[in-house]
Each structure stands twice: as structure tokens, then as C-alpha cells.
Amino acid sequence: MTALDAQVELLNAKESTRRVAIGDFHRLPGDTPHIETVLEPGEMITAVVLPPPPLGAQLYRKVRDRASYEFALVSVAVIIATDGKKINVARVAFGGVAHKPWRSPEAEAALVGQPATMATFRSAGEAAMARAVGRGLNDFKIELAKRTLARTLANAVQLS
């Protein structure tokens, strides 16, 4: 939903509604790590609103330890459109690598205008993870995210 620019519709006890961009719905931990979202007391989610789909192929990949409904070690959502030679549209979002779903403008910038090749896809992974910091036991996720992104982009281009 992050790659699709979804919005979350919220309703409070006084029956007034508000919409929050999905990218703003989850809070940064900061001084209140126990408060994970921007939901106010008495609010509830009533809808998720998706805009018209962007051009291009959409693909989602979830990597997990076992074949179950387990949480993702890494997940990647991509939207990519090419003109046959160059990438015209690119959206990239990750799950499982941060405290909230994370869209990568760095990866998107590394893709648009470039040829749809594995080298370009790898460069996008490098751009996406350039500032990533592992915490010991999860260091492997940085490389896993790069590889998962490259593979997902390659598969999405084949669909388009």
C-alpha cells in the first residue's frame, strides 16, 4: 500500500473522519516507542483508500524463514514501467526492514531513466540500503533486501 500511495481513513467517536497517508500512519519510535500509529484515542480505521493504479507491472515478494504466515524477514513491493529500453516509472517499498513499511525514493531515483537491466536493479538496491545500519543479528537483512529488490524488479519487468 505504501508503493500505491494509499490513504487510511479514520473515524473518531464524534463521527468525524480524517485521512492519513499510509506512509505517515506509523510513527517513528522516538520518546514513545509504545505508540506505533497516529491513531488518536477513540479512533478506528474505517477504510483504506487506493488511488487509481499507476502504469506498469506491480509485484510483491515476501521472504520468510518458513512456508507459513510468519512475518517477513524482508518484503518488497515494486511498480515498474518501461518503454522497452528505459524505465519510465518506478516505485519501491520495503517491509520487514524497519519499524514501518518504507518507501525508497533513493531506489526509485536510481531506476527512472535507466535501462531495465540487472545492473540497474542492483544499483537500486545499493541506493536503497546505502544508509541502512544493521543491529548485529539482523545485519543479513541489508544484503537480503538488496537481492530481493533486484530479483523482484527483474520479474516485474518480465510481466510488463
C-alpha positions in Angstrom: 0.0 0.0 0.0 3.0 2.3 0.6 4.1 1.9 -3.1 0.5 2.6 -4.2 0.2 5.9 -2.1 -2.8 4.6 -0.2 -4.5 6.6 2.5 -6.1 5.4 5.7 -9.5 6.7 6.6 -10.1 7.2 10.3 -13.3 7.8 12.2 -13.5 9.2 15.7 -16.2 9.0 18.4 -17.8 12.2 17.3 -18.2 10.6 13.8 -15.8 13.0 12.1 -13.3 11.4 9.7 -9.8 12.2 8.6 -7.4 10.6 6.1 -3.7 9.9 6.7 -1.2 8.9 4.0 -0.2 5.3 4.7 3.4 6.5 4.9 2.5 8.8 7.8 0.3 6.3 9.6 3.0 4.5 11.6 5.1 6.7 13.9 8.8 6.8 14.5 9.7 5.3 17.9 11.2 8.4 19.4 10.3 9.0 23.0 7.1 7.0 22.8 8.0 3.6 21.3 4.8 2.1 22.8 2.7 4.3 20.5 3.0 2.8 17.0 0.5 4.8 14.9 -1.1 8.2 14.6 -4.5 6.9 15.8 -5.9 9.1 18.4 -7.8 7.7 21.4 -11.3 6.6 20.3 -10.4 6.5 16.6 -10.7 3.4 14.4 -9.7 2.6 10.8 -12.8 2.5 8.6 -11.2 2.2 5.1 -8.0 2.1 3.1 -8.3 4.2 0.0 -6.3 3.4 -3.0 -5.8 5.9 -5.9 -6.1 4.7 -9.5 -3.3 2.3 -10.2 -0.1 3.7 -11.7 1.1 2.5 -15.1 3.4 -0.5 -15.0 3.6 -4.0 -13.6 3.1 -4.5 -9.9 4.8 -7.3 -8.0 5.2 -8.2 -4.3 7.7 -10.6 -2.8 7.8 -11.8 0.8 10.9 -13.6 2.1 10.4 -15.6 5.3 12.1 -18.3 7.3 9.4 -21.0 6.7 6.5 -21.5 4.4 3.9 -20.2 6.8 2.1 -16.9 7.6 5.2 -15.9 9.5 6.4 -12.2 9.5 8.6 -11.3 6.6 12.3 -11.2 7.0 12.2 -8.8 4.0 9.3 -7.9 1.7 9.5 -5.8 -1.4 6.7 -4.2 -3.4 7.6 -2.7 -6.8 5.8 -0.9 -9.6 7.8 -0.6 -12.8 7.0 0.6 -16.4 9.4 0.7 -19.3 9.3 1.9 -22.9 11.2 -1.2 -23.9 14.5 0.5 -23.4 14.4 2.7 -20.3 12.5 2.7 -17.1 9.8 5.4 -17.1 8.0 4.7 -13.7 9.4 3.1 -10.6 8.0 2.7 -7.1 9.8 0.7 -4.4 8.6 -0.1 -0.9 10.1 -2.5 1.7 8.6 -4.3 4.7 10.4 -6.2 7.4 13.5 -4.0 7.4 12.3 -1.1 9.6 9.7 -0.2 12.2 7.2 0.5 9.5 6.7 -0.1 5.7 9.3 2.0 4.0 9.3 3.6 0.6 12.6 4.2 -1.1 12.9 7.4 -3.1 16.6 6.6 -3.5 15.9 3.3 -5.2 13.2 4.9 -7.4 15.7 7.7 -8.5 18.3 5.1 -9.3 15.8 3.3 -11.6 14.0 6.1 -13.6 15.7 6.8 -16.9 18.0 3.8 -16.7 17.9 0.6 -18.8 15.9 -2.3 -17.3 18.9 -4.5 -16.6 20.1 -6.5 -13.6 23.0 -4.0 -13.1 20.4 -1.2 -12.8 18.3 -3.2 -10.4 21.4 -4.0 -8.2 22.3 -0.3 -8.2 18.8 0.5 -7.0 19.3 -2.0 -4.1 22.6 -0.3 -3.2 20.9 3.1 -3.3 18.0 1.9 -1.1 20.3 0.4 1.5 23.1 3.0 1.4 22.2 4.4 4.9 21.0 1.1 6.4 22.5 0.1 9.7 22.3 -3.5 11.0 21.9 -4.3 14.7 24.0 -7.4 14.9 21.6 -10.3 14.5 19.8 -8.6 11.6 22.8 -7.5 9.6 21.9 -10.1 7.0 18.7 -8.2 6.1 20.6 -5.5 4.3 22.0 -7.8 1.7 18.8 -9.8 1.6 16.8 -6.6 0.9 19.2 -5.7 -2.0 19.0 -9.1 -3.6 15.2 -9.4 -3.1 14.7 -6.0 -4.7 16.8 -6.8 -7.8 15.0 -10.2 -8.3 11.6 -8.6 -7.8 12.3 -5.8 -10.3 13.6 -8.3 -12.9 10.5 -10.4 -12.5 8.2 -7.4 -12.7 9.9 -6.2 -16.0 9.1 -9.7 -17.5 5.4 -9.1 -16.6 5.2 -5.7 -18.2 
